């Protein structure tokens, strides 16, 4: 199992879409799954679509509510997971037990600077871990982005960017300044 993580706007979903099309060209049947909590593209349960903020190419995606019940009903050669940070510890262990290739993409930390549950488990057990780097989005800062600030607050650190909710990837210095 491979896990690729990065801050928002680093191109994780773009990379997933590229992998999807490259596999399709090779005759590999990928299925892309996403947790139903991610409703940026719409409130999907079951089949819907996903796209990157960077490229506007839509690909089919299955939005799950109960991964361990729904995944066995799908047919695929390889599993691509978008927004993997929202997975439970049990779901990560379940996908790690599959006898097919799995590539998960997600965020490392929530807006409060804590590891997501899914991310923590993926970092613990993934065979291959890759970080996609991006830069802090504060004007004239060229430090590596390692966290996010948000124009809204959430005690559990989980908000979906849509409507008036906006995130900004920042370096640790700017994240500390924002959080006091």
C-alpha positions, 0 to 999 in steps of 0.5 A, spaced: 500 500 500 502 506 498 500 513 501 501 520 498 500 526 503 501 533 502 497 540 504 491 542 500 493 545 493 499 541 492 496 537 486 494 530 490 487 529 486 491 531 480 496 526 481 490 521 482 487 523 476 493 522 472 495 515 475 487 513 473 488 515 466 495 512 466 492 505 469 486 505 464 491 506 458 495 500 461 488 496 461 488 496 469 481 497 472 482 502 477 476 504 482 476 511 485 473 511 492 472 517 497 468 518 503 461 521 503 463 526 508 467 530 502 461 533 499 465 538 495 462 535 488 455 534 491 452 529 496 454 523 493 452 516 496 455 511 491 457 513 484 459 520 483 465 523 480 471 527 482 475 532 479 481 536 481 482 544 483 487 544 478 485 540 472 477 540 471 477 533 468 471 529 472 473 521 473 468 516 476 468 516 484 465 511 489 463 515 495 462 510 501 459 511 507 461 504 510 467 502 507 468 495 509 460 493 507 461 497 500 468 495 497 467 488 496 461 489 492 465 493 487 470 490 481 477 493 480 484 491 479 487 497 483 484 501 488 485 509 488 483 513 495 482 520 495 481 524 501 484 518 505 485 522 511 477 521 513 478 513 513 478 510 520 483 506 523 479 500 522 478 502 514 485 503 513 487 496 516 482 493 512 484 496 505 491 494 507 489 487 508 487 487 500 491 482 495 490 488 490 494 494 489 492 500 493 494 508 493 491 512 498 492 520 497 490 525 503 492 530 508 497 530 513 494 534 519 487 538 520 487 545 521 488 545 528 495 541 527 493 534 529 494 528 525 487 525 522 486 518 524 486 515 517 493 519 516 496 516 522 494 509 521 496 510 513 503 513 516 504 507 521 502 501 516 503 503 508 509 500 505 511 506 501 510 513 503 510 519 499 510 527 500 508 532 495 511 539 497 508 545 496 509 552 499 506 557 504 501 561 501 503 567 505 505 573 501 513 573 500 514 566 504 518 561 500 517 556 506 514 549 505 507 548 507 506 544 513 499 546 515 492 549 514 489 555 516 482 556 515 477 562 515 472 558 519 473 554 526 472 547 528 473 544 534 475 537 531 479 540 525 474 537 520 471 542 515 470 541 508 472 547 503 466 549 499 462 555 499 465 560 504 469 555 508 476 557 505 483 554 507 490 556 506 496 552 506 502 555 510 508 554 513 509 552 521 511 559 522 505 562 519 500 557 522 503 558 529 502 566 528 495 565 526 493 560 532 497 565 537 
